[in-house]
Amino acid sequence: MRIKIIVGSVSAMLIALLLSETGMALAASEGNIDTVNKWAWGENAGWFNFRPEFGGAMVEAEGVYGYIWQEKTGWLKLACDENPPYENTVSNNWGVNNDGAGNLSGYGYSENAGWLNFNPDSSQVVIDGAGDFSGYGWSASAGWVNFSGTGSVN
C-alpha cells in the first residue's frame, strides 16, 4: 500500500493554491490523496488512511492539513488551520509544513496518540516530484510511522 497525491507534481499543487477560498474548502474536504494509494503503516498505531470516507488530507506546496484516520487511535489532525506555514511553537500555530520541495516538517495531533513529528532527528517525511511519500514520522505514543513505499500523491 502507498500514499499518492492526486495532483501529480509540486507545480500542480501551486496551481491549486490559486483556487478561491470556497474552492479550497471543498478540495480540503475531499483531500487530494489518491483513492487507492492512501495508506501508511504505524508500528503501534496500525494503518493510517489518508483518504477515509469522512475527512482526508490535503497536500499543498506550503503545508499539509485535514485529517487522517488511524486504525487503532482514531483521528490525526494535520494542522490547527488551513494557513501554512506553521511555526509549531505555540498552541494555536501548529501543523505540517511543506518547504515547496516536498520536505515535510512540523506536527500532526491525535487526541488519543499525541503528536506525530514529520521531521524527527533520524528521518523526514518527503513527497517527491511524482507525488510519492517516503521517510518516517515519529510519535512518542504511537512509535514510528512508515511512509516509505507506502503512499503517494497522484
DSSP file (Angstrom, degrees, kcal/mol; ACC not computed):
  #  RESIDUE AA STRUCTURE BP1 BP2  ACC     N-H-->O    O-->H-N    N-H-->O    O-->H-N    TCO  KAPPA ALPHA  PHI   PSI    X-CA   Y-CA   Z-CA
    1    1 A M              0   0    0      0, 0.0     2,-0.3     0, 0.0    36,-0.1   0.000 360.0 360.0 360.0 153.2    0.0    0.0    0.0
    2    2 A R        -     0   0    0     34,-0.2   149,-1.2   150,-0.1    37,-0.8  -0.989 360.0-115.0-155.8 162.4    1.2    3.6   -0.5
    3    3 A I  E     +A   38   0A   0     35,-0.3   149,-9.9   144,-0.3   130,-1.0  -0.853  32.8 177.4-100.9 134.5    0.1    7.2   -0.3
    4    4 A K  E     -C  132   0B   0     33,-2.6    30,-5.5   147,-0.5   149,-2.3  -0.985  26.5-130.9-140.9 128.5   -0.1    9.2   -3.5
    5    5 A I  E     -A   33   0A   0    126,-1.2    28,-0.3   148,-1.0   148,-0.2  -0.563  17.1-137.0 -74.5 138.8   -1.3   12.8   -4.0
    6    6 A I  S    S+     0   0    0     26,-4.9     2,-0.7   148,-0.7    27,-0.1   0.885  90.6  74.6 -66.2 -40.4   -3.8   13.1   -6.9
    7    7 A V  S    S-     0   0    0     25,-0.5     6,-0.1   147,-0.2    -2,-0.1  -0.684  86.4-139.6 -77.1 117.5   -2.2   16.3   -8.3
    8    8 A G        +     0   0    0    146,-0.7     2,-0.3    -2,-0.7    -1,-0.1   0.530  67.1  18.0 -63.7 -14.1    0.9   14.8   -9.9
    9    9 A S  S  > S-     0   0    0      1,-0.1     4,-1.6   122,-0.1     5,-0.1  -0.960  75.8-104.1-152.3 168.4    3.6   17.4   -9.1
   10   10 A V  H  > S+     0   0    0     -2,-0.3     4,-1.8     1,-0.2     5,-0.1   0.879 119.9  56.9 -61.7 -37.7    4.5   20.3   -6.8
   11   11 A S  H  > S+     0   0    0      1,-0.2     4,-1.4     2,-0.2    -1,-0.2   0.879 104.8  51.3 -63.3 -36.1    3.8   22.7   -9.7
   12   12 A A  H  > S+     0   0    0      1,-0.2     4,-1.6     2,-0.2    -1,-0.2   0.857 106.6  54.9 -66.7 -33.7    0.2   21.3   -9.9
   13   13 A M  H  X S+     0   0    0     -4,-1.6     4,-1.1     1,-0.2    48,-0.3   0.872 103.0  55.9 -66.3 -34.7   -0.1   21.9   -6.2
   14   14 A L  H  X S+     0   0    0     -4,-1.8     4,-0.5     1,-0.2     3,-0.4   0.884 104.4  53.2 -63.6 -37.1    0.9   25.5   -6.7
   15   15 A I  H >< S+     0   0    0     -4,-1.4     3,-1.5     1,-0.2    -1,-0.2   0.890 102.9  58.1 -62.4 -39.2   -2.0   25.8   -9.2
   16   16 A A  H >< S+     0   0    0     -4,-1.6     3,-1.5     1,-0.3    -1,-0.2   0.807  95.7  64.4 -61.4 -29.0   -4.3   24.5   -6.5
   17   17 A L  H 3< S+     0   0    0     -4,-1.1    -1,-0.3    -3,-0.4    -2,-0.2   0.738  92.9  63.1 -66.6 -21.0   -3.2   27.4   -4.3
   18   18 A L  T << S+     0   0    0     -3,-1.5    -1,-0.3    -4,-0.5    -2,-0.2   0.503  79.2 112.5 -82.9  -3.4   -4.8   29.8   -6.8
   19   19 A L  S <  S-     0   0    0     -3,-1.5     5,-0.0    -4,-0.2    -3,-0.0  -0.267  78.2 -95.7 -65.1 155.5   -8.3   28.4   -6.2
   20   20 A S     >  -     0   0    0      1,-0.1     4,-2.6     4,-0.0     5,-0.2  -0.217  36.2-103.9 -66.2 164.1  -10.9   30.5   -4.5
   21   21 A E  H  > S+     0   0    0      1,-0.2     4,-1.8     2,-0.2     5,-0.1   0.885 124.6  48.6 -58.5 -40.2  -11.4   30.3   -0.7
   22   22 A T  H  > S+     0   0    0      2,-0.2     4,-2.0     1,-0.2    -1,-0.2   0.905 110.6  51.1 -65.9 -42.0  -14.6   28.3   -1.3
   23   23 A G  H  > S+     0   0    0      1,-0.2     4,-2.6     2,-0.2    -2,-0.2   0.887 108.6  51.6 -62.3 -39.8  -12.9   26.0   -3.8
   24   24 A M  H  X S+     0   0    0     -4,-2.6     4,-2.6     2,-0.2    -1,-0.2   0.895 107.3  52.5 -65.3 -39.6  -10.1   25.3   -1.3
   25   25 A A  H  X S+     0   0    0     -4,-1.8     4,-1.8     2,-0.2    -1,-0.2   0.910 111.4  46.9 -63.4 -40.8  -12.6   24.4    1.4
   26   26 A L  H  X S+     0   0    0     -4,-2.0     4,-1.5     2,-0.2    -2,-0.2   0.931 113.1  48.3 -65.5 -45.3  -14.2   21.9   -1.0
   27   27 A A  H  X S+     0   0    0     -4,-2.6     4,-2.6     1,-0.2    -2,-0.2   0.884 109.4  53.8 -63.0 -37.9  -10.9   20.4   -2.1
   28   28 A A  H  < S+     0   0    0     -4,-2.6    -1,-0.2     1,-0.2    -2,-0.2   0.888 105.6  52.5 -65.5 -38.2   -9.8   20.1    1.6
   29   29 A S  H  < S+     0   0    0     -4,-1.8    26,-0.5     1,-0.2    -1,-0.2   0.851 118.6  36.8 -67.6 -31.8  -12.9   18.2    2.5
   30   30 A E  H  < S-     0   0    0     -4,-1.5     3,-0.2    -5,-0.1    -2,-0.2   0.747 103.7-150.0 -87.0 -26.5  -12.3   15.7   -0.4
   31   31 A G     <  -     0   0    0     -4,-2.6    27,-0.3    25,-0.2    -2,-0.1   0.026  17.9-109.2  75.0 169.0   -8.5   15.8    0.0
   32   32 A N  S    S+     0   0    0     25,-1.8   -26,-4.9    -4,-0.1   -25,-0.5  -0.015  74.0 119.9-126.2  30.3   -6.0   15.3   -2.8
   33   33 A I  E    S-A    5   0A   0     24,-0.4   -28,-0.3   -28,-0.3   120,-0.2  -0.764  74.9 -97.8 -92.8 140.5   -4.7   11.8   -1.9
   34   34 A D  E     -     0   0A   0    -30,-5.5   -30,-0.2   118,-0.8   118,-0.1  -0.264  26.7-130.5 -55.9 139.4   -5.2    9.0   -4.4
   35   35 A T  E    S+     0   0A   0      1,-0.2     3,-0.2   -32,-0.1    -1,-0.1   0.729 104.9  31.9 -69.1 -22.1   -8.2    6.8   -3.6
   36   36 A V  E    S+     0   0A   0      1,-0.2     2,-1.5   -32,-0.1   -34,-0.2   0.851 117.0  52.4 -97.7 -49.4   -6.2    3.6   -3.9
   37   37 A N  E    S+     0   0A   0      1,-0.2   -33,-2.6   -36,-0.1   115,-0.9  -0.612  74.5 116.9 -91.2  77.7   -2.7    4.6   -2.7
   38   38 A K  E     +AB   3 151A   0     -2,-1.5    12,-3.2   -35,-0.3    13,-0.4   0.143  43.6 103.5-132.0  18.0   -3.7    6.2    0.6
   39   39 A W  E     +E   49   0C   0    -37,-0.8     2,-0.3   111,-0.5    10,-0.2  -0.814  33.7 175.2-116.4 146.7   -2.1    4.1    3.3
   40   40 A A  E     -E   48   0C   0      8,-1.5     8,-2.9    -2,-0.3     2,-0.5  -0.921  27.3-126.8-133.3 162.1    0.9    4.4    5.7
   41   41 A W  E     -EF  47 146C   0    105,-1.6   105,-3.6    -2,-0.3     2,-0.5  -0.946  14.3-165.2-119.5 128.9    1.9    1.9    8.5
   42   42 A G  E  >  -EF  46 145C   0      4,-2.7     4,-2.1    -2,-0.5   103,-0.2  -0.945  20.9-138.6-109.6 129.7    2.5    2.7   12.1
   43   43 A E  T  4 S+     0   0    0    101,-2.2   100,-0.1    -2,-0.5    -1,-0.1   0.829 103.5  16.4 -57.4 -34.2    4.2    0.0   14.2
   44   44 A N  T  4 S+     0   0    0     98,-1.3    -1,-0.2   100,-0.3    99,-0.1   0.617 129.2  50.1-110.0 -19.9    1.9    0.6   17.2
   45   45 A A  T  4 S-     0   0    0     97,-0.5    27,-1.8     1,-0.3    28,-0.4   0.539  92.4-145.8 -99.3  -8.3   -0.9    2.6   15.6
   46   46 A G  E  <  +E   42   0C   0     -4,-2.1    -4,-2.7    25,-0.2    -1,-0.3  -0.463  55.4   4.5  78.3-151.2   -1.7    0.3   12.7
   47   47 A W  E     -E   41   0C   0     -6,-0.2    24,-2.8    -2,-0.1     2,-0.5  -0.449  58.4-151.4 -75.7 139.6   -2.8    1.6    9.3
   48   48 A F  E     -EG  40  70C   0     -8,-2.9    -8,-1.5    22,-0.2     2,-0.7  -0.962   9.0-156.5-107.9 121.3   -3.1    5.3    8.6
   49   49 A N  E     -EG  39  69C   0     20,-3.1    20,-2.2    -2,-0.5   -10,-0.2  -0.886   9.2-172.2-103.8 109.6   -5.8    6.1    6.0
   50   50 A F  S    S+     0   0    0    -12,-3.2     7,-2.3    -2,-0.7   -17,-0.2   0.536  84.7  37.4 -79.5  -7.0   -5.1    9.5    4.3
   51   51 A R  S    S+     0   0    0    -13,-0.4    -1,-0.3     5,-0.2     5,-0.1  -0.459  78.2 168.4-142.6  68.3   -8.4    9.4    2.5
   52   52 A P        -     0   0    0      0, 0.0     3,-0.1     0, 0.0    15,-0.1  -0.207  53.0 -96.8 -73.1 172.1  -11.1    8.0    4.8
   53   53 A E  S    S+     0   0    0      1,-0.2     2,-0.6     3,-0.0     0, 0.0   0.887 118.2  35.7 -58.0 -41.1  -14.8    8.2    3.9
   54   54 A F  S    S+     0   0    0      0, 0.0     2,-0.3     0, 0.0    -1,-0.2  -0.955 125.0   0.1-117.8 113.7  -15.2   11.3    6.2
   55   55 A G        -     0   0    0     -2,-0.6     2,-0.2   -26,-0.5    13,-0.1  -0.789  64.4-176.7 111.7-157.8  -12.2   13.6    6.2
   56   56 A G  E     -H   67   0C   0     11,-0.6    11,-1.6    -2,-0.3     2,-0.3  -0.538  29.6 -83.3 135.5 159.0   -8.9   13.3    4.3
   57   57 A A  E     -H   66   0C   0     -7,-2.3   -25,-1.8     9,-0.3     2,-0.5  -0.690  26.5-155.3 -96.7 145.1   -5.6   15.0    3.9
   58   58 A M  E     -H   65   0C   0      7,-3.2     7,-2.1    -2,-0.3     2,-0.5  -0.982   8.5-160.2-119.6 118.7   -4.8   18.0    1.6
   59   59 A V  E     +H   64   0C   0     -2,-0.5     2,-0.3     5,-0.2     5,-0.2  -0.875  17.9 169.2-102.0 127.2   -1.2   18.4    0.4
   60   60 A E        -     0   0    0      3,-2.7    40,-0.2    -2,-0.5   -46,-0.1  -0.780  49.8 -97.0-127.6 173.2   -0.2   21.8   -0.8
   61   61 A A  S    S+     0   0    0    -48,-0.3    39,-0.5    -2,-0.3    41,-0.3   0.777 122.8  33.0 -63.4 -27.8    3.1   23.5   -1.7
   62   62 A E  S    S-     0   0    0      1,-0.2    36,-2.1    37,-0.1     2,-0.3   0.644 127.0 -19.5-104.6 -17.7    3.4   25.2    1.8
   63   63 A G  E     - I   0  97C   0     34,-0.3    -3,-2.7    21,-0.2     2,-0.4  -0.988  52.4-110.0-172.8 178.3    1.7   22.6    4.1
   64   64 A V  E     +HI  59  96C   0     32,-2.6    32,-0.9    -2,-0.3     2,-0.3  -0.992  37.0 163.1-127.8 133.5   -0.5   19.7    4.7
   65   65 A Y  E     +H   58   0C   0     -7,-2.1    -7,-3.2    -2,-0.4     2,-0.3  -0.899  27.3  65.4-144.3 174.3   -3.8   19.9    6.5
   66   66 A G  E    S-H   57   0C   0     -2,-0.3    12,-2.6    -9,-0.2    13,-0.4  -0.792  79.0 -54.7 109.6-156.3   -7.0   17.9    7.1
   67   67 A Y  E     -HJ  56  77C   0    -11,-1.6   -11,-0.6    -2,-0.3     2,-0.4  -0.958  31.4-161.3-132.5 144.6   -7.5   14.6    8.9
   68   68 A I  E     - J   0  76C   0      8,-2.3     8,-2.6    -2,-0.3     2,-0.6  -0.957  22.2-131.6-118.0 140.0   -6.0   11.0    8.7
   69   69 A W  E     -GJ  49  75C   0    -20,-2.2   -20,-3.1    -2,-0.4     2,-0.5  -0.840  17.3-155.4 -94.6 124.6   -7.8    8.0   10.2
   70   70 A Q  E  >  -GJ  48  74C   0      4,-2.5     4,-1.9    -2,-0.6   -22,-0.2  -0.870  13.8-137.7-100.4 129.9   -5.6    5.8   12.4
   71   71 A E  T  4 S+     0   0    0    -24,-2.8   -25,-0.2    -2,-0.5    -1,-0.1   0.860  98.2  21.9 -52.8 -44.7   -6.8    2.3   12.8
   72   72 A K  T  4 S+     0   0    0    -27,-1.8    -1,-0.2   -25,-0.2   -26,-0.1   0.679 131.9  34.6-102.3 -20.2   -6.1    2.0   16.5
   73   73 A T  T  4 S-     0   0    0    -28,-0.4    39,-0.4     1,-0.3     2,-0.2   0.466  94.3-131.4-120.6  -1.6   -6.0    5.5   17.8
   74   74 A G  E  <  +J   70   0C   0     -4,-1.9    -4,-2.5    38,-0.1    -1,-0.3  -0.583  60.1  12.5  92.0-150.6   -8.6    7.5   15.8
   75   75 A W  E     -J   69   0C   0     -2,-0.2    36,-0.5    -6,-0.2     2,-0.5  -0.395  50.9-162.1 -75.6 139.0   -8.3   10.8   14.1
   76   76 A L  E     -JK  68 110C   0     -8,-2.6    -8,-2.3    34,-0.2     2,-0.5  -0.987  12.0-150.8-116.6 117.3   -5.0   12.6   13.5
   77   77 A K  E     -JK  67 109C   0     32,-3.2    32,-3.2    -2,-0.5   -10,-0.2  -0.782   2.1-158.9 -91.0 130.3   -5.4   16.3   12.7
   78   78 A L        +     0   0    0    -12,-2.6    18,-1.5    -2,-0.5     2,-0.3   0.574  68.0   6.7 -89.3 -11.0   -2.6   17.6   10.5
   79   79 A A  B     -P   95   0D   0    -13,-0.4    16,-0.3    16,-0.3   -13,-0.2  -0.980  61.4-122.1-166.2 155.6   -2.9   21.4   11.3
   80   80 A C  S    S-     0   0    0     14,-2.6     2,-0.2    -2,-0.3    15,-0.1   0.764  97.3 -13.0 -73.2 -24.7   -4.6   23.8   13.5
   81   81 A D  S    S-     0   0    0     13,-0.4   -15,-0.1    -3,-0.1    -1,-0.0  -0.863  77.4 -91.1-156.9-171.2   -6.0   25.7   10.4
   82   82 A E  S    S+     0   0    0     -2,-0.2   -17,-0.1     1,-0.1   -19,-0.0  -0.162  91.2  98.2-106.2  38.4   -5.5   25.9    6.7
   83   83 A N        -     0   0    0    -21,-0.0    -1,-0.1     2,-0.0    -3,-0.0  -0.553  66.4-150.3-126.8  67.4   -3.0   28.7    6.7
   84   84 A P        +     0   0    0      0, 0.0   -21,-0.2     0, 0.0     2,-0.1  -0.321  64.4  72.8 -70.5 162.2    0.6   27.2    6.4
   85   85 A P        -     0   0    0      0, 0.0     2,-0.4     0, 0.0   -22,-0.1   0.529  68.6-157.5 -79.3 159.6    3.4   27.6    7.1
   86   86 A Y        -     0   0    0     -2,-0.1     9,-0.1     1,-0.1     8,-0.1  -0.867  17.9-152.0-109.7 137.0    3.1   26.8   10.8
   87   87 A E        -     0   0    0     -2,-0.4     7,-0.2     7,-0.1    -1,-0.1   0.820  19.5-153.4 -74.0 -31.9    5.6   27.9   13.5
   88   88 A N        +     0   0    0      5,-2.2     6,-0.2     2,-0.2     3,-0.1   0.833  68.9 100.5  58.0  34.5    4.9   24.9   15.7
   89   89 A T  S    S+     0   0    0      4,-0.7     2,-0.3     1,-0.1     5,-0.1   0.537  74.7  42.9-120.9 -15.3    5.9   27.0   18.7
   90   90 A V  B >  S-Q   93   0E   0      3,-0.6     3,-1.7     1,-0.0    -2,-0.2  -0.896  84.9-108.2-133.4 162.6    2.5   28.0   20.2
   91   91 A S  T 3  S+     0   0    0     -2,-0.3     3,-0.2     1,-0.3    -1,-0.0   0.693 116.7  43.8 -66.3 -19.7   -0.7   26.2   20.9
   92   92 A N  T 3  S+     0   0    0      1,-0.2    -1,-0.3   -12,-0.0     2,-0.1   0.183 109.0  57.8-111.9  18.2   -2.6   28.0   18.1
   93   93 A N  B <  S+Q   90   0E   0     -3,-1.7    -5,-2.2    -7,-0.1    -4,-0.7  -0.547  73.0 119.4-145.7  76.3    0.0   27.7   15.3
   94   94 A W        +     0   0    0     -3,-0.2   -14,-2.6    -6,-0.2   -13,-0.4  -0.961  24.1 104.9-137.0 154.5    1.0   24.1   14.7
   95   95 A G  B     -P   79   0D   0     -2,-0.3    12,-1.3   -16,-0.3     2,-0.6  -0.953  66.1 -55.1 161.5-175.3    0.8   21.8   11.7
   96   96 A V  E     -IL  64 106C   0    -18,-1.5   -32,-2.6   -32,-0.9    10,-0.2  -0.827  48.9-156.6 -97.4 120.6    2.7   20.0    8.9
   97   97 A N  E     -IL  63 105C   0      8,-3.2     8,-1.7    -2,-0.6     2,-0.4  -0.642   7.7-156.4 -94.1 152.3    4.8   22.3    6.7
   98   98 A N  E     - L   0 104C   0    -36,-2.1     6,-0.2    -2,-0.2    28,-0.0  -0.998  10.4-149.8-124.6 123.7    6.0   21.6    3.1
   99   99 A D        -     0   0    0      4,-1.8   -37,-0.1    -2,-0.4     5,-0.1   0.391  47.7-104.7 -77.1   6.7    9.1   23.5    2.1
  100  100 A G  S    S+     0   0    0    -39,-0.5    -1,-0.1   -40,-0.2   -38,-0.1   0.128 117.0  74.1  91.7 -20.4    7.9   23.5   -1.6
  101  101 A A  S    S-     0   0    0      2,-0.2     3,-0.1   -40,-0.1    28,-0.1   0.333 120.1 -97.9-102.1   3.3   10.4   20.9   -2.5
  102  102 A G  S    S+     0   0    0      1,-0.3    25,-2.4   -41,-0.3     2,-0.7   0.435  79.4 136.7  97.1   0.6    8.4   18.2   -0.7
  103  103 A N  B     -R  126   0F   0     23,-0.2    -4,-1.8    16,-0.0    -1,-0.3  -0.736  41.4-153.4 -83.9 116.1   10.3   18.1    2.6
  104  104 A L  E     +L   98   0C   0     21,-2.8    21,-0.3    -2,-0.7     2,-0.3  -0.632  21.3 163.4 -93.1 148.2    7.7   17.9    5.4
  105  105 A S  E     +L   97   0C   0     -8,-1.7    -8,-3.2    -2,-0.3     2,-0.2  -0.938  32.0  53.1-150.3 169.4    8.2   19.1    8.9
  106  106 A G  E    S-L   96   0C   0     -2,-0.3    12,-2.6   -10,-0.2    13,-0.4  -0.544  75.8 -62.0  96.9-164.4    6.1   20.0   11.9
  107  107 A Y  E     - M   0 117C   0    -12,-1.3     2,-0.3    10,-0.2    10,-0.2  -0.931  20.8-158.9-134.0 145.5    3.5   18.1   13.8
  108  108 A G  E     - M   0 116C   0      8,-1.9     8,-2.6    -2,-0.3     2,-0.4  -0.818  26.6-139.0-107.7 159.1    0.1   16.5   13.5
  109  109 A Y  E     -KM  77 115C   0    -32,-3.2   -32,-3.2    -2,-0.3     2,-0.4  -0.977  16.6-172.4-130.6 133.1   -2.0   15.9   16.6
  110  110 A S  E  >  -KM  76 114C   0      4,-2.6     4,-2.6    -2,-0.4   -34,-0.2  -0.983  21.9-144.2-118.8 129.9   -4.2   13.0   17.7
  111  111 A E  T  4 S+     0   0    0    -36,-0.5    -1,-0.1    -2,-0.4   -35,-0.1   0.833 104.5  37.1 -58.6 -32.6   -6.3   13.3   20.9
  112  112 A N  T  4 S+     0   0    0    -39,-0.4    -1,-0.2   -37,-0.4   -38,-0.1   0.697 129.7  27.8 -94.6 -21.9   -5.6    9.6   21.6
  113  113 A A  T  4 S-     0   0    0      1,-0.3    28,-0.6   -40,-0.1    29,-0.4   0.444  94.5-139.3-122.0  -2.5   -2.0    9.3   20.5
  114  114 A G  E  <  -M  110   0C   0     -4,-2.6    -4,-2.6    27,-0.1    -1,-0.3  -0.484  54.3  -1.4  81.5-149.9   -0.5   12.7   20.9
  115  115 A W  E     -M  109   0C   0     -6,-0.2     2,-0.5    -2,-0.2    25,-0.4  -0.555  50.2-156.6 -87.7 140.8    1.9   14.4   18.5
  116  116 A L  E     -M  108   0C   0     -8,-2.6    -8,-1.9    -2,-0.2     2,-0.5  -0.978  13.9-149.4-114.8 117.4    3.3   12.9   15.2
  117  117 A N  E     -MN 107 138C   0     21,-3.4    21,-2.1    -2,-0.5   -10,-0.2  -0.765   9.3-166.5 -89.8 121.7    6.6   14.6   14.1
  118  118 A F  S    S+     0   0    0    -12,-2.6     7,-2.7    -2,-0.5   -14,-0.2   0.464  87.2  39.6 -86.7  -2.1    7.1   14.6   10.4
  119  119 A N  S    S+     0   0    0    -13,-0.4    -1,-0.2     5,-0.2     5,-0.2  -0.411  76.9 170.2-143.1  62.9   10.8   15.5   10.7
  120  120 A P    >   -     0   0    0      0, 0.0     3,-1.4     0, 0.0    16,-0.1  -0.214  51.3 -94.4 -69.9 168.7   12.3   13.6   13.6
  121  121 A D  T 3  S+     0   0    0      1,-0.3     3,-0.0     3,-0.0     0, 0.0   0.822 121.9  38.9 -53.6 -38.3   16.1   13.6   14.2
  122  122 A S  T 3  S+     0   0    0     14,-0.0     2,-0.3     0, 0.0    -1,-0.3   0.356 124.5  12.4-101.0   6.5   16.7   10.3   12.3
  123  123 A S    <   -     0   0    0     -3,-1.4     2,-0.3    12,-0.1    15,-0.1  -0.958  55.9-149.0-162.8 175.9   14.3   10.7    9.3
  124  124 A Q        -     0   0    0     -2,-0.3     2,-0.4    -5,-0.2    -5,-0.2  -0.948  24.3-120.2-155.6 140.7   12.0   13.1    7.5
  125  125 A V        -     0   0    0     -7,-2.7   -21,-2.8   -21,-0.3     2,-0.3  -0.721  39.5-176.2 -82.2 131.2    8.8   12.5    5.5
  126  126 A V  E     -RS 103 134F   0      8,-2.4     8,-1.9    -2,-0.4     2,-0.5  -0.959  23.8-152.9-131.7 145.0    9.3   13.7    1.9
  127  127 A I  E     - S   0 133F   0    -25,-2.4     6,-0.2    -2,-0.3    25,-0.1  -0.984  23.8-149.2-114.9 119.1    7.0   13.9   -1.1
  128  128 A D    >   -     0   0    0      4,-2.5     3,-2.1    -2,-0.5   -26,-0.1  -0.186  34.6 -88.8 -81.6 179.1    8.9   13.6   -4.4
  129  129 A G  T 3  S+     0   0    0      1,-0.3  -119,-0.2     2,-0.1  -118,-0.1   0.716 128.1  55.6 -61.4 -23.0    8.1   15.2   -7.8
  130  130 A A  T 3  S-     0   0    0      2,-0.1    -1,-0.3  -121,-0.1  -121,-0.1   0.507 121.1-108.2 -85.8  -5.4    5.9   12.2   -8.7
  131  131 A G  S <  S+     0   0    0     -3,-2.1    22,-6.9     1,-0.3  -126,-1.2   0.541  70.6 143.8  91.6   7.4    3.9   12.7   -5.5
  132  132 A D  B     -CD   4 152B   0     20,-0.3    -4,-2.5  -128,-0.2    20,-0.3  -0.660  42.6-136.8 -85.5 135.0    5.2    9.6   -3.7
  133  133 A F  E     +S  127   0F   0     18,-1.9    16,-0.8  -130,-1.0    18,-0.5  -0.568  27.9 168.3 -83.5 150.6    5.8    9.8    0.0
  134  134 A S  E     +S  126   0F   0     -8,-1.9    -8,-2.4    14,-0.2    14,-0.2  -0.951  31.0  48.9-150.6 169.4    8.9    8.4    1.7
  135  135 A G  S    S-     0   0    0     -2,-0.3    12,-2.8   -10,-0.2    13,-0.9  -0.342  74.3 -76.6  94.1-175.0   10.6    8.5    5.1
  136  136 A Y  E     - O   0 146C   0     10,-0.2     2,-0.3    11,-0.2    10,-0.2  -0.966  25.2-154.5-130.2 141.2    9.4    8.0    8.7
  137  137 A G  E     - O   0 145C   0      8,-2.2     8,-2.5    -2,-0.4     2,-0.4  -0.751  18.4-140.6-104.0 161.1    7.4   10.1   11.2
  138  138 A W  E     +NO 117 144C   0    -21,-2.1   -21,-3.4    -2,-0.3     2,-0.4  -0.982  18.5 179.3-130.4 135.5    7.7    9.7   15.0
  139  139 A S  E  >  - O   0 143C   0      4,-1.5     4,-2.6    -2,-0.4   -23,-0.2  -0.999  25.8-144.0-129.4 129.6    5.2    9.7   17.8
  140  140 A A  T  4 S+     0   0    0    -25,-0.4    -1,-0.1    -2,-0.4   -26,-0.1   0.834 105.6  36.4 -59.8 -31.5    6.2    9.1   21.4
  141  141 A S  T  4 S+     0   0    0    -28,-0.6    -1,-0.2   -26,-0.3   -27,-0.1   0.857 128.5  30.8 -87.7 -39.5    2.9    7.3   21.9
  142  142 A A  T  4 S-     0   0    0    -29,-0.4   -98,-1.3     1,-0.3   -97,-0.5   0.528  95.8-143.4-102.7  -8.1    2.4    5.5   18.6
  143  143 A G  E  <  - O   0 139C   0     -4,-2.6    -4,-1.5   -99,-0.1    -1,-0.3  -0.430  53.1  -4.3  81.1-156.1    6.0    4.9   17.6
  144  144 A W  E     - O   0 138C   0     -6,-0.2  -101,-2.2    -2,-0.1     2,-0.5  -0.501  55.3-155.8 -77.9 140.4    7.4    5.1   14.0
  145  145 A V  E     -FO  42 137C   0     -8,-2.5    -8,-2.2  -103,-0.2     2,-0.7  -0.984  14.3-143.2-116.4 120.7    5.1    5.6   11.0
  146  146 A N  E     +FO  41 136C   0   -105,-3.6  -105,-1.6    -2,-0.5   -10,-0.2  -0.755  31.6 162.9 -92.3 112.3    6.5    4.3    7.8
  147  147 A F    >>  +     0   0    0    -12,-2.8     3,-1.5    -2,-0.7     4,-0.7   0.532  42.3 116.2 -97.1 -11.4    5.7    6.4    4.7
  148  148 A S  T 34 S-     0   0    0    -13,-0.9   -14,-0.2     1,-0.3    -2,-0.0  -0.429  97.6 -16.4 -67.4 117.9    8.5    4.7    2.6
  149  149 A G  T 34 S+     0   0    0    -16,-0.8    -1,-0.3    -2,-0.3   -15,-0.1   0.620 118.0  98.1  66.3  11.5    7.0    2.9   -0.3
  150  150 A T  T <4 S+     0   0    0     -3,-1.5  -111,-0.5   -17,-0.2     2,-0.3   0.510  83.0   6.2-110.5  -5.0    3.6    3.1    1.4
  151  151 A G  B  <  -B   38   0A   0   -149,-1.2   -18,-1.9    -4,-0.7  -147,-0.5  -0.998  50.2-173.4-167.3 168.8    1.9    6.0   -0.3
  152  152 A S  B     -D  132   0B   0   -149,-9.9  -118,-0.8  -115,-0.9     2,-0.6  -0.990  28.6-118.8-166.3 161.9    1.8    8.8   -2.9
  153  153 A V              0   0    0    -22,-6.9  -148,-1.0  -149,-2.3  -147,-0.5  -0.941 360.0 360.0-105.5 120.1    0.1   11.8   -4.2
  154  154 A N              0   0    0   -150,-1.0  -146,-0.7    -2,-0.6  -148,-0.7   0.450 360.0 360.0 -87.8 360.0   -1.1   11.2   -7.8
